[in-house]
Amino acid sequence: MPLWGIILVCILLVVGVSAAYVLFGQFQNKAALEELTKRQRKLADLSLHKKIGQLAQANLSGESLQIFHKWQHQFVRLTEDQFPKAADLLSQAADENDGYHIIQAKRILATLNVLVADEERIAENITAALAKIEDVAQQNKAAQQAALERYKQLRKTVLVQSFSFGSALSHLQSTLTAINDAFQQVSVTASHGDHLKVRSQLDDITDQLDKLADAVEKLPPRVNELTNVFPGQSEELISGYHRLRQAGFRFFDINIPQELTKIDDDIHQAENQLAQYDIAGLIETNKEIAQAIDYLYDVMQKEIDAKDAVEQQRNELPAFITHAAVQNKTLQEEVTHLDESYFLNNDEVQTTAKFGRQIAEAQEKFTQDEQKIHDHQAVFTLIQEDLAKIETELAAIEKKQVAMDQDLSGLRSGEEIARQNLARFMMEYRETHRKMAQQNLPGLPKSYQNFASIVRQEIEKLDHDLNQVKINLEDITKQLIMTQEDLKTLQQRTEDLIDAAALTQEMLQYANALKQDHQAVAQASIQATQAFNTTFDYPHALDTIATAVETAEPGAYKRIEAAYRERQGQV
């Protein structure tokens, strides 16, 4: 293809692409233009003009009128300024787009898009504001009717139950009158078209109705307390107090007449609060009066209950005190007697004397309380505490005295058991000594002799201590335990020595037959015989000869030992 042909093709391609771009842009602009036209037409079709006209004829006033004028101005600006401007821009964008000026058309459409969005926002706000004005008017009618019905019901309650409000009735009636006047003012304001002010007035009426309803609910119970409950309870307390005083009752740490006077003063204060319509103060004062009355009832009842308990304790305690005193006297005599024969290591003498003093103090306290009752000076709650404390102390003393008596009763039997054990120890020691002597051994190891001497001395010390004028059984018990253990050890060591000596002798005899053939057995026999006869170390002598024999003739020692054990078992 010639050069001019290539150039021609390139030109045609550029033209085609440009044309396509222009046509596509024109198509996009046209679609956007149609969408904005629909949105503009929709805004123009809104019924805002009609609503503006209706509200203009509604005789609005006050805040409602101010709000209406604000949004009416916005509506005028929207329809007379922004709508024409938008229409002009729509026309310009269409002309530019039809003339294939797609760039200029896009710029106009962008401006137009912002303008239409602003129009939609303004239209939406105007619609909401006008609807609110209309809704407030409708809501006010419903709210006014509901408040009026509530007012009528409360007025009826006040009239029917007027007797239950006492001196606060005039305040309730004044409140009803004020609320009724407020309703009249609402009607006037509504007729002038200031619906927002009507809403505020209705809110005030609702607040007054809430307070009135609260008063109507709370006042009757408080008035009933002031009129019927508190005076009757006060008179009952006064009468009860005088009867208790005449019956000899006394009260501790409280001035009941003064408390009764305060209750009467508080009742007068509550009546003044009721007359002044101070409901919060009235409720608090009535609460304090009720608590004070309950407290006085409780104080008097406790004294009555305490007297019944004291009467029962008065009948039981003398015998308990006497029993404890007799028990203590017997125990002191027993302790004194035992103290002559035994060392008492737990301060029994001082302890029983202390118990005696405590019992005497309990008797003295009981006597004092009895005198108070006799003189009509007793506070029974305090007397009850005293007697309960005395009873607790006596019970504790009795428990300790019984335990001490049981411990002391074991002293004589303990001495007898100790003497029996001493006799057994002596007999077993002699038998052990005799058994060892019967073996006719060449001598005894020094350690064995020393230990046997220690055991003999322990037995002699036990015998000495048990034959004293005054015996320390606690120390003797410790000696018994130690001596018994040492005696068992001595008996076992004796058996071990006897067995070792006897087995050594048998092994030496058996070794005589092996000496000729076994030099080690011959040498061991000499060493074992020397240990047997000179140092008396029978276990060492046995170990020496047994080791040599077992080496020369395995199993020999076990046979000889088994035969020895069998013979010992047959003896």
C-alpha positions as CSV (number, residue, x, y, z in Angstrom):
1,M,0.0,0.0,0.0
2,P,1.4,3.4,-0.9
3,L,2.3,5.9,1.8
4,W,-0.6,8.2,1.1
5,G,-2.9,5.2,1.6
6,I,-1.5,4.4,5.0
7,I,-1.9,8.0,6.0
8,L,-5.5,8.0,4.8
9,V,-6.3,4.9,6.9
10,C,-4.7,6.4,10.0
11,I,-6.7,9.6,9.6
12,L,-9.9,7.6,9.1
13,L,-9.2,5.6,12.3
14,V,-8.5,8.8,14.3
15,V,-11.7,10.3,13.0
16,G,-13.7,7.2,13.8
17,V,-12.3,6.9,17.4
18,S,-13.0,10.6,18.0
19,A,-16.5,10.3,16.7
20,A,-17.1,7.3,18.8
21,Y,-15.8,9.1,21.9
22,V,-18.0,12.1,21.2
23,L,-21.1,10.0,20.6
24,F,-20.5,7.9,23.8
25,G,-20.0,11.1,25.8
26,Q,-23.1,12.6,24.3
27,F,-25.0,9.5,25.3
28,Q,-23.8,9.6,28.9
29,N,-24.6,13.3,29.2
30,K,-28.1,12.7,27.8
31,A,-28.7,9.9,30.4
32,A,-27.5,12.2,33.2
33,L,-29.6,15.1,31.9
34,E,-32.7,12.9,31.8
35,E,-32.1,11.7,35.4
36,L,-31.6,15.3,36.7
37,T,-34.8,16.4,34.8
38,K,-36.8,13.7,36.5
39,R,-35.5,14.8,39.9
40,Q,-36.2,18.4,39.2
41,R,-39.7,17.6,38.0
42,K,-40.3,15.5,41.1
43,L,-39.4,18.5,43.3
44,A,-41.7,20.7,41.3
45,D,-44.6,18.3,41.8
46,L,-44.3,18.2,45.6
47,S,-47.5,19.5,47.3
48,L,-45.5,22.0,49.4
49,H,-47.3,25.0,47.8
50,K,-50.6,23.6,49.0
51,K,-49.4,22.9,52.5
52,I,-47.9,26.4,52.7
53,G,-51.2,27.9,51.7
54,Q,-53.2,25.8,54.3
55,L,-50.9,26.7,57.2
56,A,-50.9,30.4,56.1
57,Q,-54.7,30.3,56.6
58,A,-54.4,28.4,60.1
59,N,-54.0,31.6,62.2
60,L,-50.6,30.5,63.5
61,S,-48.9,32.6,66.2
62,G,-46.0,32.7,68.5
63,E,-43.2,30.2,68.0
64,S,-45.3,28.2,65.5
65,L,-45.7,31.2,63.3
66,Q,-42.0,32.0,63.5
67,I,-41.1,28.5,62.4
68,F,-43.7,28.7,59.6
69,H,-42.3,32.0,58.3
70,K,-38.8,30.5,58.4
71,W,-39.6,27.6,56.2
72,Q,-42.0,29.7,54.1
73,H,-39.1,31.9,53.2
74,Q,-37.0,28.8,52.3
75,F,-39.9,27.6,50.1
76,V,-40.0,31.0,48.3
77,R,-36.2,30.9,47.8
78,L,-36.5,27.3,46.5
79,T,-39.3,28.0,44.0
80,E,-38.4,31.5,42.8
81,D,-34.6,31.3,42.8
82,Q,-33.3,27.8,42.7
83,F,-36.0,26.2,40.5
84,P,-35.5,28.8,37.6
85,K,-31.8,28.5,37.9
86,A,-32.0,24.7,37.7
87,A,-34.3,25.0,34.6
88,D,-31.8,27.4,32.9
89,L,-28.9,25.0,33.6
90,L,-30.9,22.0,32.2
91,S,-31.5,24.0,29.0
92,Q,-27.9,25.0,28.7
93,A,-26.7,21.4,29.2
94,A,-29.1,20.1,26.6
95,D,-27.9,22.7,24.0
96,E,-24.3,22.0,24.6
97,N,-24.8,18.3,24.4
98,D,-26.8,18.6,21.2
99,G,-24.0,20.7,19.8
100,Y,-21.5,17.9,20.6
101,H,-19.8,20.1,23.2
102,I,-19.7,17.2,25.6
103,I,-17.0,18.7,27.9
104,Q,-19.0,21.9,28.5
105,A,-22.1,19.8,29.0
106,K,-20.4,17.7,31.6
107,R,-19.3,20.8,33.6
108,I,-22.9,22.2,33.6
109,L,-24.3,18.8,34.6
110,A,-21.8,18.7,37.6
111,T,-23.0,22.1,38.8
112,L,-26.6,21.1,38.2
113,N,-26.2,17.9,40.2
114,V,-25.0,19.9,43.3
115,L,-27.9,22.4,42.8
116,V,-30.6,19.7,42.6
117,A,-29.1,17.8,45.6
118,D,-29.4,21.1,47.6
119,E,-32.9,21.6,46.4
120,E,-33.9,18.1,47.5
121,R,-32.4,18.7,51.0
122,I,-34.2,22.0,51.4
123,A,-37.5,20.4,50.2
124,E,-37.1,17.5,52.6
125,N,-36.4,19.9,55.5
126,I,-39.5,22.1,54.6
127,T,-41.7,19.0,54.4
128,A,-40.5,17.7,57.8
129,A,-40.9,21.1,59.4
130,L,-44.5,21.7,58.0
131,A,-45.4,18.1,59.0
132,K,-44.1,18.8,62.5
133,I,-46.3,21.8,62.9
134,E,-49.3,19.9,61.7
135,D,-48.4,16.9,63.9
136,V,-48.0,19.0,67.0
137,A,-51.5,20.4,66.5
138,Q,-52.9,16.9,66.4
139,Q,-50.7,15.6,69.2
140,N,-51.7,18.5,71.4
141,K,-55.4,17.7,71.0
142,A,-54.8,14.1,72.1
143,A,-52.5,15.1,74.9
144,Q,-54.9,17.8,76.1
145,Q,-57.8,15.3,76.2
146,A,-55.7,12.7,78.1
147,A,-54.5,15.3,80.6
148,L,-58.1,16.5,81.0
149,E,-59.3,13.0,81.8
150,R,-56.6,12.5,84.3
151,Y,-57.4,15.8,85.9
152,K,-61.0,14.8,86.2
153,Q,-60.1,11.5,87.8
154,L,-57.8,13.1,90.4
155,R,-60.4,15.8,91.1
156,K,-63.0,13.1,91.8
157,T,-60.6,11.3,94.1
158,V,-59.8,14.4,96.1
159,L,-63.5,15.2,96.4
160,V,-64.6,11.7,97.3
161,Q,-61.7,11.0,99.7
162,S,-61.4,14.6,101.1
163,F,-61.4,13.3,104.7
164,S,-58.2,11.3,104.1
165,F,-56.1,14.3,103.2
166,G,-56.4,16.2,106.4
167,S,-55.2,19.8,106.5
168,A,-53.5,19.3,103.1
169,L,-56.9,19.3,101.4
170,S,-56.8,23.1,100.8
171,H,-53.5,22.7,99.0
172,L,-54.8,19.9,96.9
173,Q,-57.9,22.0,96.0
174,S,-55.7,25.0,95.1
175,T,-53.6,22.8,92.9
176,L,-56.7,21.5,91.1
177,T,-57.8,25.1,90.6
178,A,-54.4,26.1,89.2
179,I,-54.5,23.1,86.8
180,N,-58.0,24.0,85.6
181,D,-56.8,27.6,84.9
182,A,-53.9,26.1,83.0
183,F,-56.3,24.2,80.8
184,Q,-58.2,27.4,80.1
185,Q,-54.9,29.1,79.0
186,V,-54.1,26.1,76.8
187,S,-57.4,26.6,75.0
188,V,-56.7,30.3,74.5
189,T,-53.2,29.6,73.2
190,A,-54.5,26.9,70.8
191,S,-57.1,29.2,69.4
192,H,-54.3,31.7,68.5
193,G,-52.5,28.9,66.6
194,D,-49.3,28.7,68.8
195,H,-49.2,24.9,68.8
196,L,-45.6,24.7,70.1
197,K,-46.4,26.9,73.1
198,V,-49.5,24.7,73.7
199,R,-47.1,21.7,73.8
200,S,-45.0,23.5,76.5
201,Q,-48.1,24.4,78.5
202,L,-49.4,20.8,78.3
203,D,-46.0,19.6,79.5
204,D,-46.3,21.9,82.6
205,I,-49.8,20.6,83.2
206,T,-48.5,17.0,83.0
207,D,-45.8,17.8,85.6
208,Q,-48.5,19.3,87.9
209,L,-50.7,16.3,87.5
210,D,-47.8,13.9,88.3
211,K,-47.1,15.8,91.5
212,L,-50.8,15.9,92.4
213,A,-51.1,12.1,91.7
214,D,-48.1,11.4,93.9
215,A,-49.6,13.5,96.7
216,V,-53.0,11.8,96.3
217,E,-51.2,8.4,96.6
218,K,-48.9,9.2,99.5
219,L,-50.9,11.5,101.7
220,P,-53.8,9.2,102.9
221,P,-51.5,6.6,104.6
222,R,-49.5,9.4,106.3
223,V,-52.7,11.2,107.4
224,N,-54.1,7.9,108.7
225,E,-50.9,7.4,110.8
226,L,-51.1,10.9,112.2
227,T,-54.9,10.6,112.9
228,N,-55.4,7.0,114.0
229,V,-52.2,5.0,114.4
230,F,-49.6,7.2,116.2
231,P,-51.9,8.8,118.8
232,G,-53.3,5.3,119.8
233,Q,-49.8,3.8,119.9
234,S,-48.6,6.8,122.0
235,E,-51.4,6.4,124.5
236,E,-50.8,2.7,124.7
237,L,-47.1,3.3,125.3
238,I,-47.8,5.8,128.0
239,S,-50.3,3.5,129.7
240,G,-48.0,0.5,129.4
241,Y,-45.0,2.4,130.8
242,H,-47.0,3.4,133.9
243,R,-48.2,-0.1,134.4
244,L,-44.7,-1.5,134.1
245,R,-43.4,1.1,136.6
246,Q,-46.1,0.2,139.1
247,A,-45.1,-3.4,138.6
248,G,-41.5,-2.7,139.6
249,F,-40.0,-2.5,136.1
250,R,-36.9,-0.3,135.6
251,F,-35.2,0.6,132.4
252,F,-31.5,1.1,131.7
253,D,-29.9,3.8,129.6
254,I,-33.2,5.3,128.3
255,N,-35.6,8.0,129.5
256,I,-38.9,6.7,128.3
257,P,-41.0,9.7,129.4
258,Q,-38.6,11.9,127.5
259,E,-38.8,9.6,124.5
260,L,-42.6,9.7,124.7
261,T,-42.6,13.5,124.8
262,K,-40.4,13.6,121.8
263,I,-42.8,11.4,119.9
264,D,-45.6,13.8,120.8
265,D,-43.5,16.7,119.5
266,D,-42.7,14.9,116.3
267,I,-46.4,14.2,115.7
268,H,-47.1,17.9,116.0
269,Q,-44.2,18.6,113.6
270,A,-45.7,16.2,111.1
271,E,-49.1,17.8,111.4
272,N,-47.5,21.2,110.6
273,Q,-45.7,19.6,107.6
274,L,-49.0,18.2,106.4
275,A,-50.7,21.7,106.8
276,Q,-47.8,23.3,104.9
277,Y,-48.0,20.6,102.2
278,D,-44.4,19.5,102.9
279,I,-44.9,15.9,101.7
280,A,-41.2,14.9,101.7
281,G,-40.7,16.2,105.2
282,L,-44.0,14.6,106.4
283,I,-42.9,11.2,105.1
284,E,-39.5,11.4,106.8
285,T,-41.0,12.6,110.1
286,N,-43.6,9.8,110.0
287,K,-40.9,7.3,109.4
288,E,-38.9,8.5,112.4
289,I,-42.0,8.5,114.6
290,A,-42.8,4.9,113.6
291,Q,-39.2,3.8,114.3
292,A,-39.2,5.5,117.7
293,I,-42.6,3.9,118.6
294,D,-41.4,0.4,117.5
295,Y,-38.2,0.9,119.5
296,L,-40.1,1.7,122.7
297,Y,-42.4,-1.3,122.2
298,D,-39.3,-3.4,121.8
299,V,-37.6,-2.0,124.9
300,M,-40.7,-2.7,127.1
301,Q,-41.3,-6.1,125.6
302,K,-37.7,-7.1,126.2
303,E,-38.0,-6.2,129.9
304,I,-41.3,-8.2,130.1
305,D,-39.6,-11.2,128.4
306,A,-36.5,-10.8,130.5
307,K,-38.5,-10.9,133.7
308,D,-40.1,-14.3,132.8
309,A,-36.6,-15.6,132.0
310,V,-35.2,-14.2,135.3
311,E,-38.0,-15.9,137.3
312,Q,-37.0,-19.3,135.8
313,Q,-33.3,-18.6,136.4
314,R,-34.0,-17.5,140.0
315,N,-35.6,-20.9,140.7
316,E,-32.8,-22.9,139.2
317,L,-29.6,-21.1,140.0
318,P,-29.5,-21.4,143.9
319,A,-29.4,-25.2,143.6
320,F,-26.7,-25.0,140.9
321,I,-24.6,-22.6,143.1
322,T,-25.0,-24.9,146.1
323,H,-24.1,-28.0,144.0
324,A,-21.0,-26.2,142.7
325,A,-20.0,-25.1,146.2
326,V,-20.4,-28.6,147.7
327,Q,-18.5,-30.1,144.8
328,N,-15.7,-27.6,145.3
329,K,-15.5,-28.2,149.0
330,T,-15.2,-32.0,148.5
331,L,-12.6,-31.5,145.8
332,Q,-10.5,-29.1,147.9
333,E,-10.5,-31.7,150.8
334,E,-9.5,-34.4,148.3
335,V,-6.7,-32.3,146.9
336,T,-5.4,-31.4,150.3
337,H,-5.3,-35.1,151.3
338,L,-3.6,-36.2,148.1
339,D,-1.1,-33.3,148.3
340,E,0.3,-35.0,151.4
341,S,1.1,-38.2,149.5
342,Y,1.7,-37.0,146.0
343,F,3.4,-34.2,144.1
344,L,0.5,-32.4,142.3
345,N,2.0,-30.9,139.2
346,N,-1.0,-29.0,137.8
347,D,-1.6,-26.4,140.5
348,E,-4.6,-28.3,141.8
349,V,-4.5,-26.6,145.2
350,Q,-4.5,-23.1,143.8
351,T,-7.0,-24.0,141.0
352,T,-9.6,-25.5,143.4
353,A,-9.2,-22.5,145.7
354,K,-9.7,-20.2,142.6
355,F,-12.9,-22.1,141.7
356,G,-14.1,-21.6,145.3
357,R,-13.6,-17.9,145.0
358,Q,-15.4,-17.7,141.7
359,I,-18.4,-19.7,143.1
360,A,-18.5,-17.3,146.1
361,E,-18.5,-14.3,143.7
362,A,-21.3,-15.9,141.7
363,Q,-23.3,-16.3,145.0
364,E,-22.6,-12.7,145.9
365,K,-23.7,-11.4,142.5
366,F,-26.9,-13.5,142.6
367,T,-27.6,-12.1,146.1
368,Q,-27.2,-8.6,144.9
369,D,-29.5,-9.2,141.9
370,E,-32.1,-10.7,144.3
371,Q,-31.9,-7.6,146.4
372,K,-32.5,-5.4,143.4
373,I,-35.5,-7.4,142.5
374,H,-36.8,-7.2,146.1
375,D,-36.2,-3.4,146.2
376,H,-38.0,-3.0,142.8
377,Q,-34.8,-1.5,141.3
378,A,-34.1,-4.3,138.9
379,V,-33.5,-3.9,135.2
380,F,-34.6,-7.4,134.2
381,T,-32.6,-7.4,130.9
382,L,-29.4,-6.7,132.9
383,I,-30.4,-9.2,135.6
384,Q,-31.0,-11.8,132.8
385,E,-27.5,-11.1,131.5
386,D,-26.0,-11.5,135.0
387,L,-27.7,-14.7,135.7
388,A,-26.9,-16.2,132.3
389,K,-23.3,-15.3,132.9
390,I,-23.3,-16.9,136.3
391,E,-24.9,-20.0,134.9
392,T,-22.2,-20.2,132.1
393,E,-19.4,-19.7,134.6
394,L,-20.8,-22.4,137.0
395,A,-21.2,-24.8,134.1
396,A,-17.5,-24.2,133.1
397,I,-16.3,-24.6,136.7
398,E,-18.3,-27.8,137.1
399,K,-16.8,-29.3,133.9
400,K,-13.3,-28.4,135.1
401,Q,-13.8,-29.8,138.6
402,V,-15.2,-33.1,137.3
403,A,-12.2,-33.4,135.0
404,M,-9.8,-32.6,137.9
405,D,-11.6,-35.1,140.1
406,Q,-11.2,-37.8,137.4
407,D,-7.5,-37.0,137.0
408,L,-6.9,-37.1,140.8
409,S,-8.9,-40.4,141.2
410,G,-6.2,-42.0,139.1
411,L,-3.4,-41.2,141.4
412,R,-3.8,-44.1,143.9
413,S,-4.6,-46.6,141.1
414,G,-1.6,-45.1,139.2
415,E,0.6,-45.8,142.3
416,E,-0.6,-49.4,142.5
417,I,0.1,-50.0,138.8
418,A,3.6,-48.5,139.3
419,R,4.3,-50.9,142.2
420,Q,3.1,-53.8,140.2
421,N,5.3,-52.9,137.3
422,L,8.3,-52.4,139.7
423,A,7.7,-55.9,141.1
424,R,7.6,-57.3,137.5
425,F,10.8,-55.4,136.6
426,M,12.6,-56.8,139.6
427,M,11.5,-60.4,138.8
428,E,12.4,-60.1,135.1
429,Y,15.8,-58.6,135.9
430,R,16.6,-61.5,138.4
431,E,15.5,-64.0,135.9
432,T,17.7,-62.5,133.2
433,H,20.7,-62.4,135.6
434,R,20.1,-66.0,136.6
435,K,19.8,-67.2,133.1
436,M,23.1,-65.5,132.1
437,A,24.8,-67.0,135.2
438,Q,23.6,-70.5,134.3
439,Q,25.6,-70.4,131.0
440,N,28.9,-70.7,133.0
441,L,30.6,-68.4,130.5
442,P,34.2,-67.3,131.1
443,G,33.0,-63.7,131.5
444,L,30.8,-61.0,130.2
445,P,31.5,-58.1,127.8
446,K,32.2,-54.8,129.7
447,S,29.4,-53.0,127.7
448,Y,26.9,-55.6,128.7
449,Q,27.9,-55.4,132.3
450,N,27.6,-51.6,132.2
451,F,24.1,-51.7,130.6
452,A,22.9,-54.3,133.1
453,S,24.2,-52.1,135.9
454,I,22.2,-49.1,134.5
455,V,19.0,-51.2,134.3
456,R,19.6,-52.3,137.9
457,Q,20.0,-48.7,139.1
458,E,16.9,-47.6,137.3
459,I,14.9,-50.3,139.1
460,E,16.5,-49.4,142.4
461,K,15.6,-45.7,141.8
462,L,12.0,-46.6,141.0
463,D,11.8,-48.6,144.3
464,H,13.3,-45.7,146.2
465,D,11.0,-43.1,144.7
466,L,7.9,-45.2,145.3
467,N,8.8,-45.6,149.0
468,Q,9.0,-41.9,149.7
469,V,6.4,-40.1,151.9
470,K,5.3,-37.9,149.0
471,I,5.3,-39.5,145.5
472,N,5.8,-37.7,142.2
473,L,3.7,-40.0,140.0
474,E,4.3,-38.0,136.9
475,D,8.1,-38.5,137.2
476,I,7.6,-42.2,138.2
477,T,5.5,-42.7,135.1
478,K,8.3,-41.4,132.9
479,Q,10.7,-43.7,134.8
480,L,8.5,-46.7,134.2
481,I,8.4,-46.1,130.5
482,M,12.2,-45.7,130.3
483,T,13.0,-48.7,132.6
484,Q,10.6,-51.0,130.7
485,E,12.3,-50.2,127.4
486,D,15.8,-50.6,128.8
487,L,14.8,-54.0,130.4
488,K,13.5,-55.2,127.1
489,T,16.8,-54.2,125.5
490,L,18.8,-56.0,128.2
491,Q,16.8,-59.2,127.8
492,Q,17.4,-59.1,124.1
493,R,21.1,-58.5,124.5
494,T,21.2,-61.4,127.0
495,E,19.6,-63.7,124.5
496,D,21.9,-62.6,121.8
497,L,25.0,-63.2,123.9
498,I,23.8,-66.7,125.1
499,D,23.0,-67.7,121.5
500,A,26.4,-66.3,120.2
501,A,28.3,-68.2,123.0
502,A,26.5,-71.5,122.4
503,L,26.9,-71.4,118.6
504,T,30.6,-70.4,119.0
505,Q,31.2,-73.5,121.1
506,E,29.4,-75.8,118.6
507,M,31.2,-74.3,115.7
508,L,34.6,-74.7,117.4
509,Q,33.8,-78.4,118.0
510,Y,32.7,-78.9,114.3
511,A,35.9,-77.0,113.2
512,N,38.1,-79.7,114.9
513,A,37.3,-82.1,112.1
514,L,38.3,-79.6,109.5
515,K,41.6,-78.3,110.9
516,Q,43.8,-81.0,109.3
517,D,42.7,-80.1,105.8
518,H,42.0,-76.4,106.2
519,Q,44.7,-74.2,107.6
520,A,42.3,-71.2,107.6
521,V,39.9,-73.1,109.8
522,A,42.7,-73.9,112.2
523,Q,43.8,-70.3,112.4
524,A,40.2,-69.1,112.9
525,S,39.7,-71.6,115.7
526,I,42.7,-70.0,117.5
527,Q,41.3,-66.5,117.0
528,A,37.8,-67.4,118.0
529,T,38.9,-69.2,121.1
530,Q,41.0,-66.2,122.2
531,A,38.0,-63.8,121.7
532,F,35.8,-66.3,123.5
533,N,38.0,-66.7,126.6
534,T,39.8,-63.3,127.0
535,T,37.6,-60.5,125.6
536,F,34.3,-62.3,125.9
537,D,33.3,-61.0,122.6
538,Y,31.1,-63.9,121.7
539,P,29.5,-62.4,118.6
540,H,32.9,-61.7,117.1
541,A,34.2,-65.2,118.0
542,L,31.1,-66.7,116.3
543,D,31.6,-64.5,113.2
544,T,35.3,-65.5,112.9
545,I,34.8,-69.3,113.2
546,A,31.6,-69.4,111.2
547,T,33.1,-67.5,108.3
548,A,36.1,-69.9,108.1
549,V,33.9,-73.1,108.4
550,E,31.4,-71.8,105.8
551,T,34.3,-71.2,103.4
552,A,35.6,-74.7,103.9
553,E,32.3,-76.4,103.9
554,P,29.4,-74.2,102.5
555,G,26.1,-74.6,104.3
556,A,27.6,-76.0,107.4
557,Y,26.9,-73.0,109.6
558,K,23.3,-72.8,108.5
559,R,22.7,-76.5,109.4
560,I,24.3,-76.1,112.8
561,E,22.3,-72.9,113.5
562,A,19.1,-74.4,112.4
563,A,19.6,-77.4,114.7
564,Y,20.4,-75.1,117.6
565,R,17.3,-73.0,117.0
566,E,15.2,-76.2,116.8
567,R,16.6,-77.4,120.2
568,Q,16.0,-74.0,121.8
569,G,12.4,-74.1,120.6
570,Q,11.9,-77.6,122.3
571,V,13.3,-76.5,125.6
